[in-house]
C-alpha cells in the first residue's frame, strides 16, 4: 500500500474533506481538513478517519496511523 492509495480510501469515505497523507509501507501520517470536524470531540474525529481504514488495519496492510484533524479555519490558522 502507498500514500496515494490511503488518500483514495479516505477521500472515498469522506469526500467533503481534504487529506494530506505521508508515509509508506504500513505506517502513515494523515492530516484531514474539513467542516465535518467542527464541534466534534477528538475521539469522534479520529473515529471518522479510522472508519475509512478499518479493513486495511484489520488485514495488516496498515499498521500504524497518526491522525491530525482540522476545520478549514483551524488549518488556515495553523499555516499562517
C-alpha angles and dihedrals in degrees: 000000000000136000093261092055091049090049090052092052090051094046091051091052098042106022092169091064134080116227133199112191127185129175142065141230105017103330123084142174111213128192114189123191123188147120088247089080094058112120096000125128116247093253092053091049090053092047092054091056096040090053090070091054103038096109092047093048090048094051092046097243086118115041106169136014132183110202128196119180130196139172112233090258092050091047092051092048090050092052096048 
